Amino acid sequence: MSLQLIVQCGSVAKVETMLSASCGSAVEVFAIDTDNIGVSIPTLLLDSVGEERIRAALSHARVYDLYSGIWNDAT
């Protein structure tokens, strides 16, 4: 299953930078509004990279998982 997230970061470029080391440019990153960035990670990429690695890359931002309906607060 793909991973659909909302990241409270304020900048598409910041989210792309956070994910570039683990995902390269295969992730769809888009602005929702001035504070929230949408992230869509395809299933094949998620399977090859691993969800833990993606969540670790985003660990310094507040992240909302659209499937679980839970905010994972930044560390």
C-alpha angles and dihedrals in degrees: 000000000000122000119241116189142169114213121197098218109114096225133073089203092057092052091046089052092049091052100036096088094053102029109020112204096322093100123089109229121179140164117254096178137325094295105028130068123193120222126192118186116189120233096245092054092044090052094049098042100033129235093252092060092050093048090048090054089054096040094111093058133064107256131193117202109213093205098050095033092223133127112225103206120223119261 
